[in-house]
């Protein structure tokens, strides 16, 4: 895989992880302010799934070695 493509994908996945982590912090620290999410546990679980999926992809592309 081209290094630039791998770097671009890594940045994409790292961004998805960072966004999910921020969302989780907001849900945990200010659950009252998230009016449209009556199911806080479900909303947090959704963000964990997003982060875990992105981390899995990040780990996978890091394991690729094309020379």
Backbone as numpy.savetxt, mean C-alpha at the origin, in Angstrom:
# Nx Ny Nz CAx CAy CAz Cx Cy Cz
14.51 -7.45 -16.51 13.64 -6.28 -16.51 14.55 -5.06 -16.51
14.22 -4.13 -17.33 14.95 -2.87 -17.42 14.97 -2.19 -16.04
16.15 -1.69 -15.65 16.29 -1.06 -14.34 15.34 0.11 -14.14
15.12 0.89 -15.18 14.21 2.04 -15.05 12.77 1.59 -14.84
12.37 0.52 -15.52 11.02 -0.01 -15.33 10.87 -0.57 -13.92
11.88 -1.30 -13.47 11.83 -1.86 -12.12 11.75 -0.74 -11.09
12.56 0.32 -11.27 12.54 1.45 -10.34 11.18 2.14 -10.33
10.59 2.31 -11.51 9.28 2.95 -11.61 8.21 2.12 -10.89
8.25 0.82 -11.10 7.29 -0.06 -10.42 7.51 -0.03 -8.91
8.77 -0.05 -8.49 9.06 -0.01 -7.05 8.51 1.27 -6.43
8.70 2.39 -7.09 8.17 3.65 -6.59 6.64 3.62 -6.52
6.01 3.05 -7.53 4.54 2.93 -7.54 4.07 2.13 -6.33
4.70 0.97 -6.10 4.28 0.11 -5.00 4.59 0.75 -3.64
5.73 1.42 -3.53 6.06 2.11 -2.28 5.06 3.23 -2.00
4.61 3.90 -3.05 3.60 4.94 -2.89 2.27 4.38 -2.43
1.88 3.23 -2.98 0.64 2.59 -2.56 0.71 2.18 -1.10
1.87 1.66 -0.69 2.05 1.26 0.71 1.98 2.48 1.62
2.67 3.55 1.25 2.67 4.77 2.06 1.27 5.35 2.20
0.52 5.38 1.11 -0.85 5.92 1.15 -1.74 5.07 2.05
-1.61 3.76 1.96 -2.42 2.88 2.80 -2.06 3.06 4.27
-0.77 3.20 4.57 -0.34 3.40 5.95 -0.88 4.70 6.53
-0.88 5.75 5.74 -1.43 7.03 6.19 -2.93 6.90 6.44
-3.62 6.24 5.54 -5.07 6.04 5.73 -5.34 5.27 7.01
-4.55 4.24 7.28 -4.74 3.46 8.50 -4.52 4.34 9.73
-3.48 5.16 9.71 -3.22 6.06 10.85 -4.39 7.01 11.07
-4.94 7.55 9.99 -6.08 8.46 10.12 -7.27 7.72 10.72
-7.54 6.52 10.23 -8.66 5.74 10.77 -8.47 5.46 12.25
-7.24 5.17 12.67 -6.99 4.83 14.07 -6.99 6.06 14.97
-6.47 7.17 14.48 -6.33 8.36 15.32 -7.57 9.26 15.30
-8.33 9.23 14.22 -9.48 10.12 14.08 -10.68 9.38 13.48
-11.12 8.30 14.09 -12.21 7.52 13.49 -13.53 8.29 13.39
-13.75 9.25 14.26 -14.99 10.02 14.22 -15.03 10.92 12.98
-13.88 11.37 12.55 -13.81 12.27 11.40 -14.00 11.58 10.06
-14.13 10.28 10.06 -14.30 9.53 8.81 -15.76 9.09 8.74
-16.62 10.03 8.50 -18.06 9.78 8.53 -18.57 8.78 7.51
-17.97 8.74 6.34 -18.50 7.85 5.31 -18.10 6.40 5.53
-17.27 6.13 6.54 -16.84 4.77 6.83 -17.42 4.32 8.17
-18.62 3.79 8.13 -19.25 3.30 9.34 -18.53 2.05 9.85
-17.92 1.29 8.96 -17.21 0.07 9.31 -15.71 0.36 9.31
-15.21 0.88 10.42 -13.80 1.25 10.53 -12.91 0.02 10.37
-13.29 -1.09 10.98 -12.50 -2.32 10.88 -12.40 -2.75 9.41
-13.51 -2.69 8.71 -13.51 -3.05 7.30 -12.65 -2.10 6.47
-12.71 -0.81 6.79 -11.92 0.18 6.06 -10.42 -0.03 6.30
-10.06 -0.34 7.54 -8.65 -0.61 7.85 -8.21 -1.89 7.17
-9.05 -2.91 7.20 -8.72 -4.18 6.54 -8.49 -3.96 5.04
-9.28 -3.12 4.44 -9.13 -2.82 3.01 -7.77 -2.17 2.74
-7.35 -1.26 3.62 -6.06 -0.60 3.45 -4.90 -1.57 3.68
-5.07 -2.48 4.64 -4.04 -3.51 4.87 -3.91 -4.40 3.64
-5.02 -4.73 3.03 -4.98 -5.55 1.82 -4.24 -4.83 0.69
-4.50 -3.54 0.54 -3.81 -2.74 -0.49 -2.31 -2.73 -0.23
-1.92 -2.48 1.03 -0.50 -2.42 1.38 0.17 -3.78 1.21
-0.49 -4.84 1.65 0.08 -6.18 1.55 0.25 -6.60 0.09
-0.72 -6.27 -0.73 -0.64 -6.59 -2.15 0.52 -5.84 -2.81
0.66 -4.56 -2.49 1.75 -3.77 -3.05 3.10 -4.28 -2.55
3.17 -4.67 -1.26 4.43 -5.20 -0.71 4.81 -6.51 -1.39
3.82 -7.35 -1.65 4.08 -8.61 -2.35 4.65 -8.36 -3.75
4.07 -7.40 -4.44 4.57 -7.05 -5.77 5.97 -6.47 -5.70
6.22 -5.62 -4.70 7.53 -5.02 -4.52 8.57 -6.11 -4.24
8.24 -7.04 -3.36 9.15 -8.15 -3.06 9.42 -8.98 -4.31
8.40 -9.19 -5.11 8.56 -9.99 -6.31 9.50 -9.34 -7.31
9.31 -8.05 -7.58 10.18 -7.41 -8.57 11.61 -7.30 -8.06
11.78 -7.20 -6.74 13.13 -7.18 -6.18 13.81 -8.54 -6.35
13.03 -9.60 -6.40 13.60 -10.95 -6.54 14.00 -11.28 -7.98
13.51 -10.50 -8.93 13.83 -10.76 -10.33 15.27 -10.35 -10.61
15.97 -11.19 -11.32 17.34 -10.82 -11.70 17.54 -11.15 -13.17
17.36 -10.13 -13.97 17.59 -10.25 -15.40 18.91 -9.57 -15.74
19.82 -10.32 -16.26 21.11 -9.74 -16.63 21.40 -9.98 -18.09
